[in-house]
Amino acid sequence: MTVRAWQLALAAGLAASAGCAVSPFQRAGNPADVGAALGKSRAPGEKPANAAGKNLAVLVLEGTGGPRLAAYDLGAARLVWTQPAEVTTRAVIGASIVVHGTKPAGGDRGNAIVTGRDLGGGAVLWQYALAGDERLFGYDLDGDAVYLVVQRAGGRPSATSGDVIALEGRTGAVRWRHELPPGRVGGPGVRGGVVAVPVQSQYLVLLDGATGLELAQVLSTEEAASFVRALPEGMFYGSYGVFLLAPSTARGSRREPGYLRATLPPFVRPIYWYDLYRPEQAVYSAVDRNRVLWRVSTEGDRARFRDDLAFVHHYRFFFAFDASSGTLRWAYSHPVSDAVASTHTGHALLFVTRDGEFGALDTLTGKRLYEARLGTDDVVRGATFDAEGFAPEPKADAAAPELLPSLASIVADPDQRFPELKAFAIGELGRLPGQQPSVQLLEIMRRPGLPAIAYQKAGEALIGRKDAESADLLIAALKLHADFTEGRQAPPVALLARAARALGPSGRTVAPELAAHLALPETTPGAAAEIARALAAIGPDAAAVSVPALRDFLTMYRSDPLYDADPTALVAVAEALLKLGGAADRELLLFVAAEPHSASGLRAHLRRALGETAPGGEAQAVGPAARPAAAAAE
């Protein structure tokens, strides 16, 4: 939902509430109610939810054996069990059960079915079929208690309402059912006996998990409440950022110290948790492969991202960013296969890839802590982890990934899905110290097959570095002229010239190679213009090689029809010659300005430039009288 759409929904919801005789949200945003409700919540320990305390992953598999559900013991690095299953919604793990959606026997025409299985062996314990007018919006577990949210469709939008249904985990028996206020509903989050349900995009309704009685309501006044998430350190809600649920955030103000929003680069989709109003996000999908991973440290009502870091899982890549400044701390590039699921365990980023490889990364360094494989030929379509606190000791030879090779590998990756990511990696390369990043940037500019934005960003990064030590690298790059027999294309002369221009007088050693490209037939007008500007910026120290090359280019192309429509290159060359040349070169420019065969745009520019720079500060006439001496010079 866009910000504008959410604002309209908020206004409509408030108006509807005001028009009711008795609003169902009269006490929404009451700090005392929220504080009392949270007082009933028992904080879970930083350990797995299952009663055995094992670090587990429940996997949805596809392969020759058909669709299956499987449990994998991360500690023992072995497959525990597999069961045939067509899983339609994300699995959730409890104390002794695992719950997931199942395709109904009647296909898409049948009612949705929620299935509870024994976590020890995967056997089906029960199935709960929704009524014909009900749509499943999500579920969560607290121990072995199951809480479903369904929405019942009415004839009018105002008649639409939802219910929270509590089931006994081992039998599937209904314990209680609570009707929510009218309007859109989202999936629930449960923490230590308190159930939180988003309603109408702006409210959270808090219920007692044992009885179903309403305890409190949260009113989010400045941001849509599209998710609620339960963690050992607290309960959280939000959309564009994260609110710690507390009495001070009962009205959802971003000014409160319990609100967090990380500074992230443009390629990141800032998805902090699944949108619980969208049932399609309850299915394993691309959302599981492209989102922000985070945990929080709390002190009373205050919150901050743990270790001041926010993490991004972007398909095969993981990044750690300083949450405040957006500075990249580390990057990890996984070879070959996408990570289809990931989680922040509190001390590590745990993931599994599509081809069945498990891994864990240290949150502070990005060091690989854990490696294991599924050991079958199945494809992993999705996974749910129950591994809170999981942080195995790394191997003795494990090393933290270095930024430069990690970023370089992202740019060199042949996968064509990530042009924005490659542009980001190139920009980060440009910020690294030393000469080696310049080497990598020049290598990128020579590498074929990259997106156009990659070459642009590499050039911009090289220019922005203003690295005097890179002059010899620029010289080497410019020496590689086009060669048809060897199949070698011309180097990116325009970008290299801009990089030399950024060096100013420090780039004087590059001037001979730049000047040489002015005489080459493959040099484009755009590149010629950049060369002229670079030679002018390098200045008089290189005039001995610059001026002859500029003079030759101008006299050769001043009347070329190619430059009639766009004389930019000729103007840049003339400007450089006016700055660097002597009296004879000024005579030449006077001639070019007066000669009717010169490009008209060049003539007009030179008339102004020569008049403004006349010796003694007096305007200098440009006309036929200037032609004989200049013609002799030409």
DOVODREN-69962 format. One record per residue (C-alpha): residue in one letter; residue number from 0; x, y, z. Coordinates in steps of 0.25 Angstrom, whole numbers, plus 2048, in hexadecimal, padded with zeros to 3 digits. Layout:
! residues N
SITE residu num east north  up
SITE      A NUM    X     Y   Z
...
! end
This chain:
! residues 634
SITE residu num east north  up
SITE      M   0  800   800 800
SITE      T   1  805   80E 7FC
SITE      V   2  807   819 807
SITE      R   3  7FC   820 800
SITE      A   4  7F2   814 800
SITE      W   5  7F5   811 80E
SITE      Q   6  7F2   820 812
SITE      L   7  7E5   81F 80B
SITE      A   8  7E2   812 812
SITE      L   9  7E5   818 81F
SITE      A  10  7DC   824 81D
SITE      A  11  7D1   81B 818
SITE      G  12  7D3   812 824
SITE      L  13  7D3   81D 82E
SITE      A  14  7C6   823 827
SITE      A  15  7BF   816 828
SITE      S  16  7C3   814 836
SITE      A  17  7BE   822 83A
SITE      G  18  7B1   81F 833
SITE      C  19  7AE   813 83B
SITE      A  20  7A5   813 847
SITE      V  21  7B0   80B 84F
SITE      S  22  7BD   80B 848
SITE      P  23  7C5   7FD 849
SITE      F  24  7D2   805 84B
SITE      Q  25  7CE   80F 856
SITE      R  26  7DA   80B 85E
SITE      A  27  7E4   80A 853
SITE      G  28  7F1   80F 856
SITE      N  29  7EF   80F 865
SITE      P  30  7FD   80D 86B
SITE      A  31  7F8   807 878
SITE      D  32  7F0   7FD 871
SITE      V  33  7FC   7F9 869
SITE      G  34  806   7F9 875
SITE      A  35  7FC   7EF 87C
SITE      A  36  7FB   7E6 870
SITE      L  37  80A   7E5 86E
SITE      G  38  80B   7E2 87D
SITE      K  39  803   7D5 87A
SITE      S  40  80D   7D1 870
SITE      R  41  818   7C7 874
SITE      A  42  825   7CA 86D
SITE      P  43  82A   7BD 866
SITE      G  44  839   7B9 868
SITE      E  45  843   7BB 85E
SITE      K  46  842   7AC 859
SITE      P  47  83B   7A4 84F
SITE      A  48  82B   7A3 851
SITE      N  49  82B   794 850
SITE      A  50  82A   78C 85D
SITE      A  51  837   784 85A
SITE      G  52  83F   791 858
SITE      K  53  845   78D 84B
SITE      N  54  849   796 840
SITE      L  55  840   792 835
SITE      A  56  83C   796 827
SITE      V  57  82F   792 820
SITE      L  58  830   791 811
SITE      V  59  827   791 806
SITE      L  60  82D   788 7FB
SITE      E  61  82A   785 7EC
SITE      G  62  831   77A 7E4
SITE      T  63  82F   76C 7DE
SITE      G  64  828   767 7EB
SITE      G  65  81D   772 7EA
SITE      P  66  81A   77D 7F3
SITE      R  67  81E   77B 801
SITE      L  68  820   781 80F
SITE      A  69  82D   77E 816
SITE      A  70  834   781 824
SITE      Y  71  843   783 824
SITE      D  72  84B   783 831
SITE      L  73  855   78E 830
SITE      G  74  85D   789 83C
SITE      A  75  85F   77B 837
SITE      A  76  85F   77F 828
SITE      R  77  855   774 824
SITE      L  78  847   773 81E
SITE      V  79  83E   76E 829
SITE      W  80  831   76B 821
SITE      T  81  82A   76E 814
SITE      Q  82  81B   76C 811
SITE      P  83  813   76E 805
SITE      A  84  80C   77C 805
SITE      E  85  807   787 7FC
SITE      V  86  80A   793 805
SITE      T  87  803   79F 801
SITE      T  88  807   7A9 80C
SITE      R  89  813   7AB 815
SITE      A  90  816   7A1 81F
SITE      V  91  816   7A5 82E
SITE      I  92  81D   79D 839
SITE      G  93  818   79B 847
SITE      A  94  81C   793 853
SITE      S  95  818   786 84D
SITE      I  96  811   789 840
SITE      V  97  813   790 833
SITE      V  98  807   797 82C
SITE      H  99  805   79A 81D
SITE      G 100  7FB   79C 813
SITE      T 101  7F7   790 80A
SITE      K 102  7F1   790 7FC
SITE      P 103  7E2   78B 7FE
SITE      A 104  7DE   77F 7F7
SITE      G 105  7D5   786 7EE
SITE      G 106  7E0   78F 7E8
SITE      D 107  7DE   79E 7E8
SITE      R 108  7CF   79C 7E9
SITE      G 109  7D0   795 7F7
SITE      N 110  7D1   79C 804
SITE      A 111  7DF   7A0 80A
SITE      I 112  7E5   796 814
SITE      V 113  7EE   798 81F
SITE      T 114  7F6   78B 823
SITE      G 115  7FD   788 830
SITE      R 116  808   77E 830
SITE      D 117  810   777 83B
SITE      L 118  81E   77E 83B
SITE      G 119  825   771 83F
SITE      G 120  821   769 832
SITE      G 121  818   771 829
SITE      A 122  80B   769 82B
SITE      V 123  7FE   771 829
SITE      L 124  7F8   773 836
SITE      W 125  7EC   77B 831
SITE      Q 126  7E6   784 826
SITE      Y 127  7DD   790 828
SITE      A 128  7D5   794 81C
SITE      L 129  7D0   7A2 81B
SITE      A 130  7C2   7A5 818
SITE      G 131  7BD   7A9 80A
SITE      D 132  7BD   7B8 80D
SITE      E 133  7CA   7B8 814
SITE      R 134  7D7   7BC 80F
SITE      L 135  7E4   7B9 816
SITE      F 136  7ED   7C5 819
SITE      G 137  7F8   7BE 822
SITE      Y 138  7FB   7B7 82F
SITE      D 139  805   7B6 83A
SITE      L 140  809   7AD 845
SITE      D 141  80C   7AF 854
SITE      G 142  811   7A2 859
SITE      D 143  807   798 853
SITE      A 144  7FB   7A2 853
SITE      V 145  7F7   7A6 845
SITE      Y 146  7F1   7B3 841
SITE      L 147  7EA   7B5 834
SITE      V 148  7E5   7C2 82E
SITE      V 149  7DA   7C1 823
SITE      Q 150  7D2   7CB 81C
SITE      R 151  7C3   7C9 819
SITE      A 152  7BE   7D0 80D
SITE      G 153  7B1   7D8 80D
SITE      G 154  7A8   7DE 803
SITE      R 155  7AE   7EC 805
SITE      P 156  7BC   7F0 809
SITE      S 157  7B7   7F5 816
SITE      A 158  7B1   7E7 819
SITE      T 159  7BF   7E1 818
SITE      S 160  7C5   7DC 825
SITE      G 161  7CF   7D2 82A
SITE      D 162  7D0   7C8 835
SITE      V 163  7DC   7C3 83E
SITE      I 164  7DA   7B4 840
SITE      A 165  7E3   7AD 84B
SITE      L 166  7E5   79E 849
SITE      E 167  7EB   793 852
SITE      G 168  7F8   790 84B
SITE      R 169  7F8   780 84D
SITE      T 170  7E9   77E 849
SITE      G 171  7E5   78A 841
SITE      A 172  7D9   78C 84A
SITE      V 173  7D4   79B 84A
SITE      R 174  7D6   7A1 858
SITE      W 175  7D0   7AF 855
SITE      R 176  7CC   7B8 84A
SITE      H 177  7CD   7C7 84B
SITE      E 178  7C6   7D1 841
SITE      L 179  7CE   7DC 83D
SITE      P 180  7C9   7EA 83A
SITE      P 181  7C4   7EC 82C
SITE      G 182  7CE   7EF 821
SITE      R 183  7DB   7E9 81B
SITE      V 184  7E3   7DF 823
SITE      G 185  7F1   7DA 823
SITE      G 186  7F8   7CE 828
SITE      P 187  7FB   7CD 837
SITE      G 188  808   7CD 83F
SITE      V 189  808   7C6 84D
SITE      R 190  812   7C8 858
SITE      G 191  811   7C2 866
SITE      G 192  802   7C1 867
SITE      V 193  7FE   7CE 860
SITE      V 194  7F9   7CE 851
SITE      A 195  7FA   7DA 849
SITE      V 196  7F2   7DC 83C
SITE      P 197  7F3   7E7 832
SITE      V 198  7E5   7ED 82E
SITE      Q 199  7E2   7F8 824
SITE      S 200  7F0   7FB 821
SITE      Q 201  7F1   805 82D
SITE      Y 202  7EE   7FC 83A
SITE      L 203  7F3   7F0 841
SITE      V 204  7E9   7E9 84A
SITE      L 205  7F0   7E2 856
SITE      L 206  7E9   7D5 85B
SITE      D 207  7EB   7CC 867
SITE      G 208  7F0   7BF 861
SITE      A 209  7EA   7B6 86B
SITE      T 210  7DB   7BC 86B
SITE      G 211  7DA   7C5 85E
SITE      L 212  7D6   7D1 866
SITE      E 213  7DB   7DE 861
SITE      L 214  7E6   7E5 869
SITE      A 215  7E9   7F2 861
SITE      Q 216  7EA   7F9 854
SITE      V 217  7F6   800 84D
SITE      L 218  7F3   80B 844
SITE      S 219  7FE   80E 83A
SITE      T 220  7FD   81D 836
SITE      E 221  809   81F 82D
SITE      E 222  80B   812 826
SITE      A 223  803   806 821
SITE      A 224  804   7FA 82B
SITE      S 225  805   7F0 820
SITE      F 226  80D   7E5 828
SITE      V 227  80E   7E1 837
SITE      R 228  81A   7D8 83B
SITE      A 229  81D   7D1 848
SITE      L 230  82C   7D0 84C
SITE      P 231  832   7CC 859
SITE      E 232  836   7DB 85B
SITE      G 233  828   7E0 859
SITE      M 234  81C   7E1 850
SITE      F 235  81D   7EA 844
SITE      Y 236  814   7F0 839
SITE      G 237  816   7FA 82E
SITE      S 238  817   7FB 81E
SITE      Y 239  822   805 81A
SITE      G 240  829   803 827
SITE      V 241  828   7FC 834
SITE      F 242  821   800 841
SITE      L 243  824   7F9 84E
SITE      L 244  816   7F6 854
SITE      A 245  816   7FE 861
SITE      P 246  80D   807 868
SITE      S 247  815   813 862
SITE      T 248  812   80D 854
SITE      A 249  803   80B 857
SITE      R 250  800   816 84D
SITE      G 251  80B   812 843
SITE      S 252  813   81F 842
SITE      R 253  820   81F 83B
SITE      R 254  826   829 845
SITE      E 255  826   81F 850
SITE      P 256  833   818 854
SITE      G 257  82C   80B 851
SITE      Y 258  82C   80E 842
SITE      L 259  837   809 838
SITE      R 260  83A   80A 82A
SITE      A 261  847   806 823
SITE      T 262  84F   80F 819
SITE      L 263  850   806 80D
SITE      P 264  855   807 7FE
SITE      P 265  84B   809 7F3
SITE      F 266  84C   7FA 7EE
SITE      V 267  846   7F5 7FB
SITE      R 268  837   7F2 7FC
SITE      P 269  835   7F7 80B
SITE      I 270  82C   7EB 80F
SITE      Y 271  82D   7E9 81E
SITE      W 272  823   7DE 81F
SITE      Y 273  818   7D8 816
SITE      D 274  80C   7E0 813
SITE      L 275  801   7D8 81B
SITE      Y 276  7F6   7DF 814
SITE      R 277  7FA   7D7 807
SITE      P 278  7F8   7C8 808
SITE      E 279  801   7C6 7FC
SITE      Q 280  80D   7CA 805
SITE      A 281  809   7BF 80E
SITE      V 282  80F   7B6 803
SITE      Y 283  81E   7B3 800
SITE      S 284  821   7BD 7F6
SITE      A 285  82C   7C7 7F1
SITE      V 286  828   7CF 7FD
SITE      D 287  830   7C5 805
SITE      R 288  83C   7C7 7FD
SITE      N 289  83C   7D6 7FD
SITE      R 290  83A   7DD 80A
SITE      V 291  840   7E4 816
SITE      L 292  845   7DB 822
SITE      W 293  845   7E2 82F
SITE      R 294  845   7E0 83E
SITE      V 295  844   7EA 849
SITE      S 296  84A   7EE 856
SITE      T 297  840   7F4 860
SITE      E 298  841   7FC 86D
SITE      G 299  833   7FF 872
SITE      D 300  82C   806 867
SITE      R 301  838   809 860
SITE      A 302  83D   801 854
SITE      R 303  849   800 84A
SITE      F 304  84D   7F6 840
SITE      R 305  856   7EC 847
SITE      D 306  865   7EF 845
SITE      D 307  85F   7FC 83D
SITE      L 308  85F   7F3 831
SITE      A 309  854   7EF 826
SITE      F 310  856   7E4 81D
SITE      V 311  851   7E2 80F
SITE      H 312  84E   7D4 808
SITE      H 313  84E   7D7 7F9
SITE      Y 314  84D   7C9 7F2
SITE      R 315  85B   7C3 7F3
SITE      F 316  861   7CF 7FA
SITE      F 317  861   7D4 808
SITE      F 318  865   7E2 80D
SITE      A 319  867   7E8 81B
SITE      F 320  865   7F7 81C
SITE      D 321  867   801 827
SITE      A 322  858   804 82A
SITE      S 323  85A   813 82C
SITE      S 324  864   817 821
SITE      G 325  861   80C 817
SITE      T 326  870   809 816
SITE      L 327  873   7FB 811
SITE      R 328  87A   7F3 81C
SITE      W 329  87C   7E6 814
SITE      A 330  876   7DE 808
SITE      Y 331  875   7CF 805
SITE      S 332  873   7C9 7F7
SITE      H 333  86E   7BB 7F7
SITE      P 334  872   7B3 7EA
SITE      V 335  868   7AD 7E0
SITE      S 336  85A   7AC 7E8
SITE      D 337  851   7B6 7EE
SITE      A 338  84E   7B5 7FD
SITE      V 339  83F   7B2 7FD
SITE      A 340  83D   7B5 80C
SITE      S 341  845   7BC 817
SITE      T 342  844   7C0 826
SITE      H 343  84B   7C8 830
SITE      T 344  84D   7BF 83C
SITE      G 345  852   7CA 845
SITE      H 346  861   7C7 843
SITE      A 347  861   7C2 834
SITE      L 348  85A   7C3 827
SITE      L 349  856   7B5 824
SITE      F 350  852   7B1 815
SITE      V 351  84F   7A5 80C
SITE      T 352  851   7A6 7FD
SITE      R 353  848   7A0 7F2
SITE      D 354  851   795 7F0
SITE      G 355  851   791 7FE
SITE      E 356  85E   797 804
SITE      F 357  85D   79D 813
SITE      G 358  865   7A8 817
SITE      A 359  867   7B2 823
SITE      L 360  86E   7BF 823
SITE      D 361  873   7C7 82F
SITE      T 362  86C   7D4 830
SITE      L 363  877   7DC 834
SITE      T 364  881   7D8 82A
SITE      G 365  87A   7CF 81F
SITE      K 366  883   7C4 822
SITE      R 367  87D   7B6 81E
SITE      L 368  87A   7AF 82B
SITE      Y 369  872   7A2 826
SITE      E 370  872   79A 819
SITE      A 371  869   78D 817
SITE      R 372  862   787 80B
SITE      L 373  854   781 80A
SITE      G 374  85A   775 803
SITE      T 375  84F   772 7F9
SITE      D 376  84C   777 7EB
SITE      D 377  83F   77E 7EF
SITE      V 378  83D   78D 7ED
SITE      V 379  83A   795 7F9
SITE      R 380  82E   79E 7F6
SITE      G 381  82D   7A4 804
SITE      A 382  831   7A3 812
SITE      T 383  82E   7A7 821
SITE      F 384  838   7A7 82B
SITE      D 385  837   7A4 83A
SITE      A 386  845   7A7 83E
SITE      E 387  845   7B3 848
SITE      G 388  853   7B5 84E
SITE      F 389  859   7AD 843
SITE      A 390  868   7B1 842
SITE      P 391  871   7A6 840
SITE      E 392  880   7A7 841
SITE      P 393  887   7AA 834
SITE      K 394  892   7A1 82E
SITE      A 395  8A0   7A5 832
SITE      D 396  8A4   7A9 824
SITE      A 397  897   7B1 822
SITE      A 398  899   7BF 81E
SITE      A 399  890   7CB 81D
SITE      P 400  88D   7D0 80F
SITE      E 401  895   7DC 80A
SITE      L 402  88D   7E7 804
SITE      L 403  895   7E9 7F7
SITE      P 404  895   7DB 7F2
SITE      S 405  886   7D9 7F6
SITE      L 406  882   7E5 7EF
SITE      A 407  88A   7E2 7E3
SITE      S 408  884   7D4 7E2
SITE      I 409  876   7DA 7E2
SITE      V 410  87A   7E3 7D6
SITE      A 411  880   7D8 7CF
SITE      D 412  874   7CE 7D1
SITE      P 413  86E   7CA 7C4
SITE      D 414  860   7CA 7CA
SITE      Q 415  858   7D5 7C2
SITE      R 416  84D   7D7 7CD
SITE      F 417  855   7E1 7D5
SITE      P 418  859   7EE 7CE
SITE      E 419  855   7F7 7DA
SITE      L 420  85D   7EE 7E3
SITE      K 421  869   7EE 7DA
SITE      A 422  868   7FD 7D9
SITE      F 423  868   7FE 7E8
SITE      A 424  874   7F5 7E9
SITE      I 425  87C   7FD 7E0
SITE      G 426  879   80A 7E8
SITE      E 427  87E   803 7F4
SITE      L 428  88B   7FF 7ED
SITE      G 429  88D   80D 7EA
SITE      R 430  88D   811 7F9
SITE      L 431  897   807 7FD
SITE      P 432  8A5   80C 7FF
SITE      G 433  8B2   808 7F8
SITE      Q 434  8B5   806 7E9
SITE      Q 435  8AF   7F8 7E8
SITE      P 436  8A1   7FE 7E7
SITE      S 437  8A5   806 7DB
SITE      V 438  8AB   7FA 7D5
SITE      Q 439  89D   7F3 7D6
SITE      L 440  896   7FF 7D1
SITE      L 441  89E   7FF 7C5
SITE      E 442  89C   7F0 7C3
SITE      I 443  88D   7F2 7C4
SITE      M 444  88E   7FD 7B9
SITE      R 445  895   7F3 7B0
SITE      R 446  88C   7E7 7B3
SITE      P 447  882   7E3 7A8
SITE      G 448  874   7DF 7AA
SITE      L 449  871   7E8 7B7
SITE      P 450  864   7F1 7B8
SITE      A 451  866   7FF 7B2
SITE      I 452  864   804 7C0
SITE      A 453  870   7FC 7C5
SITE      Y 454  879   803 7BB
SITE      Q 455  873   811 7BF
SITE      K 456  875   80E 7CE
SITE      A 457  883   809 7CD
SITE      G 458  887   816 7C5
SITE      E 459  880   81F 7CF
SITE      A 460  887   817 7DB
SITE      L 461  895   818 7D4
SITE      I 462  893   827 7D2
SITE      G 463  88E   82A 7E0
SITE      R 464  89A   823 7E6
SITE      K 465  8A3   82E 7E0
SITE      D 466  8AF   824 7E3
SITE      A 467  8BC   82A 7DF
SITE      E 468  8C2   81C 7E0
SITE      S 469  8B9   817 7D5
SITE      A 470  8C0   81F 7CA
SITE      D 471  8C8   813 7C6
SITE      L 472  8BC   80B 7C5
SITE      L 473  8B5   815 7BC
SITE      I 474  8C1   815 7B3
SITE      A 475  8C1   806 7B2
SITE      A 476  8B2   806 7AF
SITE      L 477  8B4   811 7A4
SITE      K 478  8BF   809 79E
SITE      L 479  8B6   7FE 79A
SITE      H 480  8B1   804 78D
SITE      A 481  8A6   7FC 784
SITE      D 482  8AC   7F1 77C
SITE      F 483  8A3   7EA 772
SITE      T 484  8AC   7DE 770
SITE      E 485  8AD   7DB 77E
SITE      G 486  89E   7DE 780
SITE      R 487  8A1   7E9 78A
SITE      Q 488  898   7F5 78C
SITE      A 489  89C   803 78F
SITE      P 490  89D   806 79E
SITE      P 491  892   80F 7A5
SITE      V 492  89A   81B 7A1
SITE      A 493  88F   825 7A5
SITE      L 494  88F   81F 7B3
SITE      L 495  89E   81E 7B4
SITE      A 496  89F   82D 7B0
SITE      R 497  895   831 7BB
SITE      A 498  89D   829 7C5
SITE      A 499  8AA   830 7C0
SITE      R 500  8A3   83E 7C0
SITE      A 501  89F   83B 7CF
SITE      L 502  8AE   83A 7D2
SITE      G 503  8B1   848 7CD
SITE      P 504  8C0   84B 7CC
SITE      S 505  8C3   83E 7D3
SITE      G 506  8BF   837 7C6
SITE      R 507  8CA   83D 7BD
SITE      T 508  8D0   830 7BB
SITE      V 509  8C3   82B 7B4
SITE      A 510  8C3   837 7AA
SITE      P 511  8CB   830 79F
SITE      E 512  8C2   824 79F
SITE      L 513  8B5   82D 79F
SITE      A 514  8BB   836 794
SITE      A 515  8BE   829 78B
SITE      H 516  8AF   825 78B
SITE      L 517  8AC   832 785
SITE      A 518  8B2   82E 778
SITE      L 519  8AC   820 778
SITE      P 520  8A0   81E 76F
SITE      E 521  898   815 779
SITE      T 522  898   821 783
SITE      T 523  889   826 783
SITE      P 524  886   835 784
SITE      G 525  881   833 792
SITE      A 526  88F   82D 796
SITE      A 527  896   838 78F
SITE      A 528  88E   842 797
SITE      E 529  892   83B 7A4
SITE      I 530  8A1   83A 7A0
SITE      A 531  8A1   849 79D
SITE      R 532  89B   84C 7AA
SITE      A 533  8A5   843 7B1
SITE      L 534  8B1   849 7AA
SITE      A 535  8AC   857 7AE
SITE      A 536  8AB   853 7BD
SITE      I 537  8B9   84C 7BD
SITE      G 538  8BE   85A 7B9
SITE      P 539  8CB   860 7B3
SITE      D 540  8D4   855 7B9
SITE      A 541  8CF   84C 7AD
SITE      A 542  8CD   857 7A3
SITE      A 543  8D9   852 79A
SITE      V 544  8D1   845 797
SITE      S 545  8C3   84B 798
SITE      V 546  8C4   857 78F
SITE      P 547  8C8   850 783
SITE      A 548  8BE   846 784
SITE      L 549  8B3   850 787
SITE      R 550  8B8   858 77B
SITE      D 551  8B8   84C 771
SITE      F 552  8AA   848 776
SITE      L 553  8A4   856 774
SITE      T 554  8AA   858 766
SITE      M 555  8A6   84A 761
SITE      Y 556  897   84B 766
SITE      R 557  893   859 766
SITE      S 558  88B   858 75A
SITE      D 559  887   84A 75B
SITE      P 560  878   849 758
SITE      L 561  877   83F 764
SITE      Y 562  879   84B 76E
SITE      D 563  86F   854 767
SITE      A 564  863   84F 770
SITE      D 565  86B   84D 77D
SITE      P 566  879   855 77D
SITE      T 567  87B   851 78C
SITE      A 568  888   84A 789
SITE      L 569  88E   855 781
SITE      V 570  88A   85F 78B
SITE      A 571  891   857 796
SITE      V 572  89D   856 78E
SITE      A 573  89D   865 78B
SITE      E 574  89B   869 799
SITE      A 575  8A7   860 79D
SITE      L 576  8B0   866 792
SITE      L 577  8AC   874 796
SITE      K 578  8B0   871 7A5
SITE      L 579  8BD   869 7A2
SITE      G 580  8C2   86F 795
SITE      G 581  8CA   87B 791
SITE      A 582  8C8   887 788
SITE      A 583  8C9   87E 77B
SITE      D 584  8BE   876 780
SITE      R 585  8B6   882 783
SITE      E 586  8B8   886 775
SITE      L 587  8B3   878 770
SITE      L 588  8A6   87A 778
SITE      L 589  8A4   888 772
SITE      F 590  8A5   881 765
SITE      V 591  89B   876 768
SITE      A 592  891   880 76E
SITE      A 593  892   888 761
SITE      E 594  893   87D 757
SITE      P 595  884   87A 751
SITE      H 596  887   86B 74F
SITE      S 597  889   869 75E
SITE      A 598  87D   863 766
SITE      S 599  873   86E 769
SITE      G 600  872   86B 778
SITE      L 601  881   86B 779
SITE      R 602  882   878 772
SITE      A 603  878   87F 77B
SITE      H 604  87E   879 788
SITE      L 605  88C   87E 784
SITE      R 606  887   88C 781
SITE      R 607  882   88D 78F
SITE      A 608  88E   886 795
SITE      L 609  899   88E 78D
SITE      G 610  892   89B 790
SITE      E 611  891   898 79F
SITE      T 612  8A0   894 7A0
SITE      A 613  8A6   89F 797
SITE      P 614  8B4   8A4 79C
SITE      G 615  8B3   8B0 7A4
SITE      G 616  8A4   8AE 7A8
SITE      E 617  8A0   8B4 79B
SITE      A 618  896   8AE 791
SITE      Q 619  89C   8A8 785
SITE      A 620  896   8A8 778
SITE      V 621  894   89B 770
SITE      G 622  893   89D 761
SITE      P 623  89A   89C 754
SITE      A 624  8A6   8A5 759
SITE      A 625  8AA   899 762
SITE      R 626  8AA   88F 757
SITE      P 627  8B8   890 750
SITE      A 628  8C1   88E 75C
SITE      A 629  8B8   883 761
SITE      A 630  8B7   87C 754
SITE      A 631  8C6   87C 753
SITE      A 632  8C7   876 761
SITE      E 633  8BD   86B 75C
! end
